[in-house]
Amino acid sequence: MKCMMSVDGSNIVRVTDEKASELFSEGFRYVSKSLWKEKVRDINKTPEVNEDTGKVEMVTKSNKMSKAQKRHARKTS
């Protein structure tokens, strides 16, 4: 998957590698995934206060255990 932006910067899309090569030839340019997240994916999210650091930032809440947490849980059981 690649993130592409139109020449005028009005359109940012996330597409497959094959589609990205087609768009590149049409004048689109490659951009970072973080730019796509900021401008497209997280546009309606509001920043919240992070409980760990006390700073206002985009907080993603996840109930899933990370691989390290799962591994640790298996070791202790």
N, C-alpha and C positions, 0 to 999 in steps of 0.2 A: 504494500500500500504506500502511496505517495500523496503528499499534500501539494496542491498546485494553486497558484494565484494568477488571475488574469492580468494583462498588461496595465490596465488602469487601476488595479487593486480593489475593484468592487466585488469580485467573486473569488472566494476561496473554497476549494473542494478537496475531498479526500477520495482518491480513486485507485484502481489497481495499477500495477506497473505497466501493463499493455496500454491502458487508457491514458496513462500519464505520458507515455512516449508520443501518442497521437496529439494530446493537448499541447505538448512542448513544441511540436512542429506547427501548431496553430498560433503560437505566440504566448502561451502560458509559461510561467516560470515556477521552479521548485521553491517551496518555502518550508520552514521548520514545522514540525508537528505541534510545538508549543504555540506558535502563532495561530495555527488552525484551532487549537483548543481555546485560546483566548478570544478569538474573533467569532468563532462559529459554535463550538460545542458548549462553552460555558457562558454564553451571552446572557441568559436569563437567570443565572445564579447570582446570589448576593454574597458578598464577603461576610464572614462571621468571625467571632473572636475564637481563636484557637485556645483550647483549655490548657494545653501543655505549655505553650510559650507566652500566652497572654496577648499576642499580637492579632490584629485584624487581618485576615487573609482568607483565601478560598479554602474551605475545609471540606474534604471528602470523607464521608462517613462510610465505613465498611465493617460488616460483621464477619467477614471471612478471615480465617486464620492464615497467616503467612506460612510459607514452607518451613521457615525456621521455628515458628510456634508449633506447627504440627509435629516436627521432628522432636522438639523438646517434650511435647506431650506424650509421644510414644516412648521416649526414653524413661520418663518418670513413671509410667504405668507398669 
